[in-house]
Every structure is written in structure tokens, then in C-alpha cells.
């Protein structure tokens, strides 16, 4: 495709509002304008190439040149570009994908799929199914949801209501009633001044139980959490936390929803975040990497306990009055079917674990070198570098400074992601050890420019 660079630059951010951005700021400072990608390398409108340390948006796990997925999309467009999955019709790619996913997620105890158009859709679906599960069982007061502060669960009203960050909530309030947040096991910043991750995990788990008891267990539908918190700043809990959560939910009849839109398919170094912590959730949200980001697609994986209640229901409460025009889209399903074997072939989970250890070590070395690095944390290829103006007070760095770090790294040939005062690194799961060193070197240059 030919690109008229002058036209693109003149119209960049002029007619399109960008997600998660202020329109006026985008117009004053237009975003990077990308025109091509190959492997793990991006090319902008001026021909400048950068290594993508963002992985698209946590989702391009196989890089930008996975031809089998592209071919599957093209072939499906020629064969059957679309048909609805509403009652009465199904398509062959969706049927086959549901079978493959039941096999893929068997170790997580998940046996059924409900397909969506993406992560926010998947969260909305999981919340609805959780409420409906209790209604089928006759516990119709179980409507409340509990989640973690700093957690991120998409942008629909349900997802925003269980989000744990005010910047995703305040401009859209009032949100869904009956949603409550507890403190996250965020070792670097927590209200208990607790620096031991295991102790903090126990405190936060107890907060969950206290909140369930305070609300009344018979009013709580589900607890939703990311196995490793992503957009909230990459916060890996202690390994004991999610198992404690599972036990608490079981004792009180509360469903556990694992939001794995980011963590499923290998990013943590395990094939799912739940598997990483040895936990079987009742519902799991998936999206992003299921098609390598090449087609909007997602789903909710459903555990046998929940599936049995729905499938044995004999009244109208068991009917699913929910769905999307693009649920089980045949092109998306075909893309996912091509993606699954490619992820296995590349063993991206193992590579994420190995490269993630290298990336974390490289960033920890930068902490020793640069005073503005307050904290480094991560799991697999989810790594955060939190910048502060003062290590003693942990005062967040100002927006201009972290923006300058981003620009310097970009000039050095690496695309970073900035979220508040934190740099988030989530590169494709096929990166090499050399790619890791390039990321660390570019970040080093950005930090050095601000420390000078």
C-alpha cells in the first residue's frame, strides 16, 4: 500500500480520537504514525525503525510476520467471511475452535467457550454469566462483585465498574452498583507499609474474606482478578495469593473469574496465569494473543462447575440472553485456529520465561545505575520500571520527564509504553536475547538523558 506521508501527517489525530488519550493533547502532539511492521520491528511514516517492546498491546505474541495466521484469515474470507452464531446457525471454524480450546485449557479445568469480539466484551460476558449462574441456582441476591485496586478489566460499564483505577472510572460515574475493590498485593506501594510480599499477600487475602463477610456471602457473585496485574502497572502477586483467593471463594460460594486477556497464551512464562499459580478458576476471560492481534476476537472459558449448572437448567434462567454480532466470527475463529499451533511450535511460554528473566535482570541493573528508577518488577514478558522523583518519598516522576525517556528510547530504536509514571515492557514472546539487550540499552539511554 502506498502512503502519502504529507497527507498522513497533516491528518494525524485531526479527525480520529484515540483511546486512552486526551483529544486536545493528541492534536497538539500527534502520536507516532506507523505504516509497516515485520518480525518485531515497526516502521513509522518517516522510515524510522523501532523494536516493538510493547507487543502491539500485549497481544502480538508471535510478532508481525506470522504468515499461517494471515493465510488462514485470507482463506476464510474467501470461503465464508461472516455468519452469525446466534441460535440456529454455527460455522465450522467456531465449532473446531471450541474443541481445540477445551483441549488447550483442560489443565485449567475449563470445558466450554463463549466467544466475543475482544477483552472488554469477555469481561462483560463473565460478569453476566457469574450473576446468571447464581440465579439459576436460586441464589438471586448474589449480584455483587469484588476486585483489586490497580486491576484493569476493560472499558465496558461492567468492566469499568470493577476496574481499580480512578482514571478509568471517574469520568464515567456513576457506574454499576454493587462493585467493591480491595487493596492489591502491590509490594512497592501499599497502605500497610508492608515490604514482604508473602505477608502482604496474606493481608490482602484476608481483606477479601473480610469484604465478603461484610457484604454478606449470599450477596457476592464473584471475585475478579488478573493473575498478574497488567495495565495497572505490572504487579505480580506472591505465589501464595491466588491459591488463598481460590480457597476463600470456595468457602463462601463465590465464583473466581481469572481475567487472562493479557496473561493467557504464555506471557507470564506459563500457558496461563492461573496455571502459573496452580489455580483453576471458574471463569476465564481471553482475547488479545488468541489471534496474535491480527483479528478482533475473544472469549470466556467456562469451568465444569458453572457449565453443569447452565446445562442442567430446565427453566428460563438458564437461557443466555447475551451475545454480540461478531461472537464466534468465522474469520476470527480461523485466525485463532492457525495461531494456537504456531504458539506451541514456537513454545512461546518457555521463551517468555527465559527472555523475561533476562529483561528483568537488565532492568534491575538499570535501577542500580539510575536514581530515578524506584522499582522494577515483572513476571515473564511483563516487566515494569516505575520512575520516581525521589526514592525516599516514592514521589512519581513528572509527565514531561517520563515522556522524554520515551522519546529518547524511540530515537534509539525501541518503542516503549508509558502508563502514568511507569514504563511497561511487554514485547512479543518470540524476541531473542539480543532483542532484550536492545530494549535495555535504549531504556538506559532514555534514563541517562534525564539523569544527566
Secondary structure, 3 states (H helix, E strand, C coil): CCCCHHHHHHHCCCCCCCCCCCHHHHHHCCCCCEEEEECCEEEECCCCEEEECCHHHHCCCCCCCCHHHHHHHHHHHHHCCCCCCCCCCCCHHHHHHHHHHHHHCHHHCEEEEEEECCHHHHHHHHHHHHHHHHHHCCCCCCCEEEEECCCCCCCCHHHHHHCCCHHHCHHHCCCCCCEEEECCCCCCCCCCCCCCHHHHHHHHHHHHHHHHHHHCHHHEEEEEECCEECCCCCEECCHHHHHHHHHHHHHHCCEEEEECCCCCCCCCCCCCHHHHCCCCCCEEEECHHHHCCCCCCEEEEEEHHHHHHHHCCCCHHHCCCCCCCCCCCHHHHHHHHHHHHHHHHHCHHHHHHHHHHHHHHHHHHHHHHCCCEEEEEECCCCEEEEEEEECCCCEECCHHHHHHHHHHHHHCCEECEEECCEEEECCCCCCCHHHHHHHHHHHHHHHHHHHC
